[in-house]
């Protein structure tokens, strides 16, 4: 697993989401190094400089957790502070259930800890959002793999934007307009919001994903049902000191989902960024850094 690091001191490992890279933490690594931490950000499986296995099953949650455990071992760390965003947060929540002893402090951005659904989540997604919903679409075809690769610059230009829509306005839309379709996003003549990435940053993302393609990270989603089946015997209660940073305008996550964590995470602080959309650490880097560093100062590691 390829990784990047800056600084010395207590280890803080940053886990990116989709479609992101270790580079997504470019605003955090120098800030945490300057604050006295050893800041480490890996390119996770299928992304950047890390390997891209072909089999879908190679991206199951246990494999993704094993990568992080292997990184800790390679760094000769018994445990570390973890910060994670998007899919990285999902991996971290699962790791917290299975390997809590290796996580000193847990900081999750945007994606909360969900209880286990009694039915396959993919069935719920399909019934509620339809076949155009991006997670459902990923299960049914490789169209996204091909089109994202062919139109990678357009994909990142349109996806990574801020101030696209306020949560309150999104909630007023008719149900038929709430489905998040990344393919339809590519087809739009116009797109709202301000770019998160400048030209140099956009070039970096495009070059990285032109090299690896999108199938690897999309395969993370193609294990959704398998991952759900594997949690049948897991204890979803988490006792690790945890900070959750939500974004007021992240349309993927409803406020009820965030509140729902309180019964699952026993030692939980919740902070909200407003205004902010899904790309929190890139949209509001200074605010994210301040929230985490202040919280860590008040919650010293063992």
N, C-alpha and C positions, 0 to 999 in steps of 0.2 A: 504494500500500500504506500503510494507516494504521499508525502506530507511536507508542510512548510512550517517553520517555527521561528520565533523571535523571542529574545529575552531569557532571563533566568529567574528562578523562584518557583513557587507552587505551580504545578502544571494545570493549564486550562485548555481543554480540547474542544474545538469548534466543529460541529457536524452540519454540513450543508444539506439542502433539500433539492427539489427538482424545479426547473432545470438549472442547477447551479454547480458550483465548484468550490474548492478551497479558496479560490479567488474571491468568492462572495463575502469572505471575512476580511477583505483587504483594509477596511476601516477599523477593524477590531484588533488585529495582531499588533500593529505598532502601539496602539493605545494601551493594551494590556501589558505589553513588554515595558513600556514607560512607567506603568503603575507597579512594576515589581513582580510580574508573573512570567512564567514560561508559556507563551501562547503557541498552540499547535493546531494546524488545520489540515486534515487529510483530504485528498481527492478520494471520494468513496467509490466503491465498486462500480465499474462501468463508466466512470467519468474521468476526464482530465488525463493525468499521467498514470492512473491506476489501471489494472488489467480489466479487460472487457470479455468475460466469458460468454459463450454463445447460448448455453442452455437457460431456459426461463427459470428452472428450479435453482440455478446458481445464485439467484437474487432473492431467495426466500429469507424471511426475517432472521432465522437462525444463522444463516451465512453472513448477513450484514452485521449481526452482533458479534460473530466470531472474528470478523475483520477488526472490529474495534478492540476486542479482547487481545487479538494478536498485536495490534498497535501498542497497547499498554505494555505487553510483554516485551516487544522490541525496544521500547523506550525504558524498560526496566522500572516500570511504575506499578505499584500494587493497586493504586487507585488514582483518580484525578477529579478535578472539577470539570463538568461538562456543560457546554452551551450548544443548543441545537435549534435549527429552524426547519419548518416544513417537514419533509420526509425524514430529515435528520432527527426531528423531535419524536416522530413515531418510532424510529429505531431506539432512541434513548428511553422512551417510556417502556418499551418491551425489555430493554436491557435492565431497567430499574426493577422490573418484576422478577427477572431471572438471575441477575448478577448484581444485587444492590451493594454488595461489599466493595465493588470496584468503582462506585460513584460516590465521591465525597459530598458534592453539592450538585444540584440539578437545576439548570436554567433552560426553560423551553420558550421559544418564540413562536407565536401565532397558533400552533396546533396543540390543543389541550389533550389531557389524558381522558380517553373515552371508556365507559364501561363496556363489557362484552355484550354484544347484541345476541338475542336468543336465536336469530336466524342469520343466514349468510348475508353480510353487508352488501354484496354485489346484487342480491335479489332486491334489497331495499333501494339501492341506488337506481336500479333499472326501473322499478315500479314508480319511484317518486320523480325521477329526473328524465327518464327515457334513454333511448339508445344514443342520443347525441351527447349526453353527458360525458366529459372527457375520460373519466375513469372507466365507464362502461365501454366507450368506444375503443379504448386501449385493449380490452379483452377480446373484441370481436374482429379486429382486422389489424393489418400493419400499415394502414393508410397514414396514420400519424407519424410513424417511423420514417416513412418515405418523404412525406411532404415537409416535415420539420427539417429534415436533412437537406432537401432541395431548396427550401426557402428559409434557411437558418437566420439570415440577417433580418428578414421581415418578421420572422417568428419572435426574435428577441426584442426588436423594435416595438412590436405591438403588445407583447406580453408584459414586459418589465416597465410598467408605467405607474405613476402615482396620481392621486387625485382624479381617478377615473369616474368614481361614483361614490357618494356617501351611503353608508349603510342604511340610513333612514329612507333614502330615495330608492335603494334596491328593494327594501322590504315592501314598498308600495307597488312594485311591478307585478303584473299578472303572472301566475305560475309559469305560463308558457314562455315567458321571457327571462326566467331566472336560471335556466339551465346553462351551465358553463361549458361551452364548446370551444375548444382550442382550434379546431379546424374551421369553424365558422369565423373565429377571430382572424384567421389568415385571409378569409374571403371578403372581409369588410373593405369598403372603399375608403372609409375614414375611421379613425380611432381617437378616442378622447384621452385626456390626461397628459401629464408631463413625463418625458423619458427619465427613467432612473439612471440609465447608463449614458456617459458621455461617449464620444466617438472612439476614444482609445479603449475604454472598457467594453464597448460593444464589439470592437475588433477582437478583443481577447476571447470573449465568449464564443463568437462565431468561429474563430480559428480552432478553439478547443473541441467544439462539437462537430466541426467538419472532419476532424481527425478521428473521433470515436464513433460518430453517429449518435442517434438517440435511442436505439433499441435497448441498450443496456439499462439506462435509467428508467425507460418505460417498462421494462421487465420487472422492476420493483412493484409496479402496480399490478402486473399480471399474476402476482403471488397473493393477492388480497384474500381470496377465499382460502387458500392453503394456510396463510398466516392465521386467519380467524379460526380455522379448524385446530390449529396447533395450540391455541390458548385455552382449550377446554378445561384444563386442570390448573391453569395459572391463577395465582392470587393477585387481583388487580389493586390491592391496597399498597400504597407506597408511603414509606415513613422517612425517606431521605429529605432533608431540608430542601425546599423547592421554591424557585421563583418562576412565575409565569408572566411573560410580557405579551399582552394581546394588542391588537390593532383595531381601533374603533371602526375602520372601514374595510376590514377584511371580510369580503362577502362569502368566503368559504366557511367561516366559523361564526355561528350564531352566539349571542350573549348567553343563551341557556346552556350551550355546550361548555362555556367557560365556568359558569356557576356550578355545573354538574360535577366538576372536579373536586369540589370541597368535601364530598363524602368519601372520596377515593384517596386523596393526598392529604395526609394528616398534618403535615408541617408545611403549609402553603402560604405564600405571599403572591398576590395578583396586582400587577400594574398595567395600566392601559395607556397606549399612545394615541393621541387624538390631536390633529388628524394624522392618520397613517393607514396605508393599505397593507397588502400581503408581504411586500419585500422589506420588512421592518429594518433590518440591520444595514440595508443599503439606502433606504428612504430617509431614515432618521438615525444615522450612525452615532451622532454625538449623544442623543437622548438614550439610545440603547446602551452605549458604553457607560454613561453616567449611572443609569439604573442598576446595571449589573455590578459595577465596581462599588457603588455605595452599599448595595445589598451584601456583597461579599465581605466588605469591611465590617458589617454588623453580624455576619455569620461566619466567624473564623472557622477554618477547617481543622480537623483533628490532627 
